Amino acid sequence: MLEDICLEEISKRNIKDSTDIFQSSRVCILGLGGLGSNIAVMLARSSIGTLHLIDFDDVEISNLNRQYYTLENIDMKKTQAIKNIIEKINPFVEVIIENTKITEKNIDNIIKDEKYIVEALDDADSKAMLVNKILESYPEKYIISASGMAGVGDSNGIKTKRVMKNLYICGDGFRDYEEYSGMMAPRVNLCAAHQANLVLELILEESKKKK
């Protein structure tokens, strides 16, 4: 049966006339933790044609409370684990992986060919460096960032905000890990869904502009 599966069948419940648009699109996700791993899978299910995934870490048992991994992925590189998972969901997605830590020295080379960049990093300094770099040097690129999703609480507090012309931030903006002492799957997934949904929205908007 698997040999009979085609992209049209996988994506037939997607919104009308979106498959070709998404299949021809490319998205870069920086970080494959609670946000990035879930975003990557959501975009793969939406039939994004190419996913460029960057992370340097291995899957740990403590990741399983919120990240899109299973016990069989323990000790694997997160990049390879997510690539394997996506291949089992939608084999028509090209997954490009890089096992590296984002730095000021390599960021330009990583994002040079990207228009849609999803920030899903844990380190605050790396987040700030990435956002500042794109705002200062790449006004044509979209950066979808996240802030505030820790603990439990009002799901409706997590929102998508356009902060600048090409900068969007998803989350509630204040529920940080240190203050709320932990991250739980529901709010992390809510924020990840906001980021993934915005990517799809931006791609469709850009497609309309080209017509």
Secondary structure, DSSP 8 states (H G I E B T S, - for coil): -GGG--HHHHTTTS-TT-HHHHHT-EEEEE--SHHHHHHHHHHHHTT-SEEEEEE--B--GGGGGTSS--GGGTTSBHHHHHHHHHHHH-TTSEEEEEE----TTTHHHHHTT-SEEEE--S-HHHHHHHHHHHHHH-TTSEEEEE----SS--GGG-EEEEEETTEEEEE-SS--HHHHT---HHHHHHHHHHHHHHHHHHHHHHHHHH-
